[in-house]
Amino acid sequence: MKNRLKVLRAERNWSQAELAARLEVSRQSVNAIETGKYDPSLPLAFRIADLFGLAIEEIFLRD
């Protein structure tokens, strides 16, 4: 699944570690999501969307 997480994070000048802390996940998890190696669980996808003030569909895109 493609996503805009890296772009959204960069727009806020957050490191992967900062985003991970805000989401209460590991930095490795953020990296895996950003690179498309891992699709987040639905609860995590909602937390990501809430953090950025966007709908899930605005962050995560179908391939």
Number of C-alpha atoms within 10 A of each C-alpha: 14 15 20 13 21 17 12 13 16 11 9 10 11 13 14 19 17 15 20 17 13 12 16 12 13 15 17 12 17 23 17 14 19 20 15 13 12 13 17 17 9 10 9 14 18 15 16 20 18 12 12 15 10 12 13 17 11 12 18 17 11 7 6
